[in-house]
C-alpha cells in the first residue's frame, strides 16, 4: 500500500488505568463514573469498593471494563440504569488527572518510534507509517510493545491506506488487537459491518439509512449515489458513497492547533442560583482555573470566553464575549465568564455549567495579564427574581 495510516486506540483506557492502581479488580466488572474526589468516600481501609447497586444519582458511565460491557453496560449510560444490569459491578469515580498522565506517556512512547502523529483525543491517535522502512506488522507490534513498556496498558491498532478504514479496524480485534487491511480486503472485512461502524454516521443518519433498507456497509456501497444525495443532500450523500467504498484522502495532521478549550461539569442535583451560590462559585472558579491550566500546558492564550448553562428542564444556553487582548490567566477568564453569566436568565435551577475559550493564539503575544487567580471570588449573580 502506498499510504500506511494507523489508528491506535487504548483498550478501555480509563478502566485500564484504574486496574493498574487496583489490580485486585482485574477480571471483575468495573464501571467508571462520577468525580475523582469521591474515591476516598467510596473505599474503606480494607479496599471494599462501592457497588453499582449502592449508587443513587444521575451520573453517567464514563467507561467500563470488558467484563462489565458483557452485561450491556456502555459509555454514556446512566449509572442507575447500569445498576439494573449489573448491580454487583464495582463503581469507581473518574480521575481525569491520572488519565491525562497516562495519555501523555503512551503518546510519547509512540512518538519515539513514529513521530508523525495526529492527536485525536485522550486515548486515541492517528499515525502515518508511510515513511518508515519497517514491515507494517513489525512496526505496529513495536509500537504496541513500547506502549505496554511505558504504561503497562494495552492498545489496539488498525493499519490501512487511510484514516477512515484504520479507525474501523482498530476496533475489530479488541482488546490488544492488530488488524492490517488493504483496499482489496474491504469486501470481506468491511462490507459485512453495520453502517454505524463508519465514523461520521451518527444515530440520526443510521436510523434514516435503516428506514431506507440500508443497514450494512455492503448495502450502502450498492446504493446509487443519486439516491443517497436525494435523501441526504449532495455533499453528505456523496460522502456516504465514497466511504462505503473505503475512499478517504484526509492527511494525518501533525501540527493541528486546537480551535477551543473547554471544561464543564454536570451537577449531581440541580443547583439553585441563590441557595447554592457558594457551591456554584467554587465550581465556576475551578472550571476557569482548569481552562487556564490547559491553556498554559498548550502554550496558548485566548480572546473569546464562553459559558454554557443547562437548566433543570434540559434547555441549554450559551453566551460569549471577546477581549481586546489575549489572556491566559484564570482571573481574566473568570471575569469575562462572569460577564457572560450576567447576560443569561437565572430563574431556573442549573444542572450543568461549562466554560470555553476560543480564538486561540500563542501565549508569547500576551499583553496585560492580570496574574493568577489567587483567591476565590464570590459569584456575582443578577437579580433572579
PyMOL commands that set and color helices and strands:
alter all, ss='L'
color gray80, all
select helices_A, chain A and resi 13-21+23-25+36-42+52-54+66-69+79-85+96-111+136-151+163-169+183-190+195-197+203-211+217-222+225-232+234-244+277-298+330-341+363-365
alter helices_A, ss='H'
color red, helices_A
select strands_A, chain A and resi 5-10+30-33+61-64+90-92+117-119+124-128+155-160+178-180+260-271+300-311+316-327+350-358+361-362
alter strands_A, ss='S'
color yellow, strands_A
deselect
rebuild
show_as cartoon
